[in-house]
Amino acid sequence: MLFGPAVNCGEFLDFFAALLGVTPSKIAIFSRFVTTMSTLLKPLRALLCFAIFASSSVTLYAADAPSLTIGSQAPALGIEHWLSAAQGERGEVKEFESEKIYVVEFWATWCIPCVASMPHLADLQTKYADQQVQIISVSQEPLETVTTFLDRQVLGDDAKRTYAQLTAEYSLTTDPDSSVFTAYMQGAGQKVIPTAFVVGKTGQIEWIGHPKDLDQPLAAVVADNWDRDKFRQSWEAEQQRKALEEKLKRLVRDGELPQALLLVDDQYDAAAAARAAMKESLKLLNLATIAQSGDKEATIAIMEELLAQCQDDPQRVVPLSNQLRSVHRSVPIPAAILAGVVELLEQQMESETGEAKKSATVSLALLYMTTGDKDKAIETLRPLQAAEPTKDDQP
């Protein structure tokens, strides 16, 4: 997430569900919303207020230059508390054993994408149970926080399992002194969760990424046909891109938007469409920066300029809407600008289909909620909720 802040995902979703008055069995709909929106909005990296959905992850801190990379020897695990170790079938791990494969995944109880990844991790552990694979999930929260979470019932689960039962297939842990988090996440310059590390049969890091993308690389590592060098090249190129994005972000926050835009053309190694999207992201970040400075007149002028650009390119209205939400507390959205954005979002809802339609619908609902019109937020979302298939409707 280029411009995403840390977000208390649990409070956000609980509030949203309460607004709609849904029962626990229906809250699963919102989990599907999270999954859908995360895939749909991944390219829109400027959504400061929509970080809960962007790229299925939550930002924790500003990353330093990485010292841990693909091919590095994996640091030893000094985990303090092992809570569910595959019902006793797999023991605690401190040193990695030769010829075994490990997945070390970082999570938190409050992180919706992390919790949403739990069934997938359990399925993978079951699939590879007899192939020397052990999945280890590491939180850095206090022991009591995690044990309380594990006692809770899984939302929307017809079997009424607890999270302890859901995660019993793999090794769930917490490490409050954060030593493992520091060695892996900060060592590799990773700043969002969930993030998983695959440690191969030689104890080297083979892959780093989101758990939802784990299937293919894990299967290749197990089958001994993983191309570590090829992945390292692509992964390090991605880290360089992220480092440039951080530099661009700092320039904008220092009031140097023109210099940042020139730097995109000079150094941002991407297709023309991607460079244009990056420039748009920087302009949206500039809006937030000016709003935070307290310059109301300049902020409104930028709002008007960005809205005018949306008239020519309606695809820009969703990220603009979400950024307007993020600055609303600093500089309330003027009525005329709000009306213009609402009109464009409604047009998107009418003209688009599939994921683009869902994006516009959720953005409009959140915009209404931010500006205090909760009734309209609920009304806007209900058709989308009704369109979600029930269990009986699914094949």
Residue pairs with C-beta under 8 A, 6 or more apart in sequence:
1 45
1 51
1 54
1 55
1 57
1 59
1 192
2 45
2 46
2 242
2 245
2 249
2 281
3 45
3 46
3 47
3 48
3 249
3 281
3 284
3 285
3 288
4 45
4 47
4 48
4 50
4 51
4 54
4 55
4 58
4 59
4 192
5 48
5 51
5 59
6 51
6 58
6 59
6 60
7 51
7 52
7 58
8 110
9 52
9 58
9 110
9 111
9 112
9 113
10 109
10 110
10 112
11 110
12 52
13 27
13 30
13 34
13 52
13 112
16 30
17 27
17 30
19 369
19 374
19 377
19 378
20 378
20 381
20 382
20 385
22 29
22 30
24 153
24 155
24 156
25 156
25 158
26 156
27 155
27 156
28 155
28 156
28 157
29 156
29 385
29 388
31 112
31 116
31 155
31 156
32 388
33 358
33 362
33 384
34 52
34 53
34 56
34 112
34 113
34 116
35 56
35 116
36 355
36 358
37 53
37 358
37 359
37 362
38 53
38 54
38 55
38 56
38 113
39 56
39 355
40 355
40 356
40 358
40 359
41 47
41 50
41 53
41 54
41 55
41 318
41 359
42 54
42 55
42 56
43 277
44 50
44 54
44 277
44 281
44 318
44 319
44 322
45 54
45 55
45 245
45 281
46 280
46 281
46 282
46 284
46 285
46 319
46 323
47 53
47 54
47 319
47 322
47 323
48 284
48 285
48 288
48 322
48 323
48 326
49 322
49 323
49 325
49 326
49 366
49 370
50 322
50 325
50 363
50 366
51 58
51 59
52 58
52 112
55 192
55 210
56 113
56 116
56 194
56 210
56 212
57 113
57 192
57 193
57 194
57 195
57 210
58 108
58 111
58 113
58 114
58 192
58 193
59 191
59 192
60 185
60 191
60 192
60 193
61 186
61 191
62 191
62 246
63 186
63 189
63 190
63 191
63 242
63 246
64 186
64 189
65 189
65 243
66 187
66 188
66 189
66 190
66 239
67 187
67 188
68 75
68 183
68 184
68 187
68 188
68 189
68 205
69 188
69 205
69 232
69 235
69 236
70 205
70 206
70 207
70 208
70 228
70 231
70 232
70 235
70 236
71 204
71 205
71 228
71 229
71 232
72 204
72 205
73 203
73 204
73 205
74 96
74 102
74 104
74 184
74 197
74 199
74 203
74 204
74 205
75 180
75 183
75 184
75 187
76 94
76 95
76 96
77 93
77 94
77 95
77 96
77 104
77 136
77 138
77 180
78 94
78 175
78 179
78 180
79 92
79 93
79 136
79 138
79 173
79 174
79 175
79 180
80 143
80 173
80 174
80 175
80 176
80 177
81 143
81 146
81 173
81 174
81 175
81 176
82 92
82 171
82 172
82 173
83 146
83 147
83 150
83 164
83 172
83 173
83 174
84 150
84 164
84 167
84 168
84 170
84 171
84 172
85 91
85 92
85 171
86 125
86 129
86 134
86 168
86 169
86 170
86 171
87 168
87 169
89 129
90 134
90 171
92 171
93 102
93 134
93 136
93 171
96 102
96 199
96 203
98 201
98 202
98 203
99 132
99 201
100 132
100 133
100 134
100 201
101 128
101 131
101 132
101 133
101 134
101 198
101 199
101 200
101 201
101 218
101 221
101 222
102 133
102 134
102 135
102 136
102 198
102 199
103 121
103 124
103 133
103 134
103 135
103 136
103 196
103 197
103 198
103 199
103 214
103 218
104 136
104 138
104 180
104 184
104 196
104 197
104 199
105 117
105 121
105 135
105 136
105 137
105 138
105 194
105 195
105 196
105 197
105 211
106 137
106 138
106 139
106 140
106 181
106 184
106 185
106 193
106 194
106 195
106 196
107 114
107 115
107 117
107 137
107 138
107 139
107 193
107 194
108 114
108 139
108 140
108 141
108 193
109 115
109 139
109 141
109 145
109 146
109 149
111 193
111 194
113 193
113 194
114 193
114 194
115 163
117 194
117 211
117 212
118 163
118 166
118 167
119 166
120 211
120 212
120 214
121 135
121 137
121 167
121 170
121 211
122 166
122 167
122 168
122 169
122 170
124 133
124 135
124 170
124 214
124 215
124 218
125 133
125 134
125 135
125 169
125 170
126 169
128 218
128 222
129 169
131 222
133 218
133 222
134 170
134 171
135 170
135 171
136 170
136 171
136 173
137 167
137 170
137 171
137 172
137 173
138 173
138 174
138 175
138 180
138 181
139 146
139 173
139 174
139 175
140 174
140 175
140 176
140 177
140 178
140 180
140 181
141 174
141 176
142 174
142 176
143 174
143 176
145 174
146 172
146 174
149 163
150 162
150 163
150 164
150 167
150 172
151 162
151 163
151 164
152 162
152 163
153 160
153 161
153 162
153 163
154 160
154 161
154 162
154 163
154 165
154 166
157 166
158 391
175 181
184 190
184 197
185 191
185 193
185 195
188 197
188 205
188 208
189 239
189 242
190 208
194 210
194 211
195 208
195 209
195 210
196 207
196 208
196 209
196 210
196 211
196 214
197 205
197 207
197 208
198 205
198 206
198 207
198 208
198 214
198 217
198 218
198 221
199 205
199 206
200 206
200 221
200 226
200 228
201 221
201 224
204 228
206 217
206 221
206 226
206 228
206 231
207 214
207 217
207 218
207 221
207 226
207 231
208 235
209 217
217 226
217 231
220 226
220 227
241 268
241 269
241 270
244 263
244 267
244 268
245 278
247 263
248 260
248 263
248 264
248 278
248 282
249 282
249 285
251 257
251 259
251 260
251 263
252 260
252 282
252 285
252 286
252 289
253 285
253 289
255 289
257 282
257 283
257 286
260 282
261 279
261 282
264 275
264 278
264 279
264 282
265 275
268 274
268 275
268 278
270 278
280 316
280 319
281 319
283 302
283 306
284 306
284 319
284 320
284 323
286 302
287 299
287 302
287 303
287 306
287 323
287 327
288 323
288 326
288 327
290 298
290 299
290 302
291 299
291 327
291 330
291 331
292 327
292 330
294 330
296 331
299 327
299 330
299 331
300 331
300 334
300 337
303 324
303 333
303 334
303 337
304 337
306 316
306 320
307 320
307 337
307 340
307 341
309 316
310 316
310 317
310 320
310 340
310 341
310 344
311 344
314 344
314 347
314 348
317 341
317 344
317 345
317 348
317 360
317 363
318 345
318 348
318 359
318 360
318 363
320 341
321 341
321 345
321 363
321 364
321 366
321 367
322 363
322 366
324 333
324 337
324 338
324 341
324 367
325 366
325 367
325 370
327 333
328 370
328 371
333 341
333 371
338 367
338 371
341 367
342 364
342 367
345 360
345 363
345 364
345 367
346 360
346 364
348 356
348 357
348 359
348 360
349 357
349 360
349 361
349 364
352 360
358 384
361 380
361 381
361 383
361 384
362 381
362 384
364 380
365 376
365 377
365 378
365 380
365 381
366 377
368 374
368 376
368 377
368 380
369 377
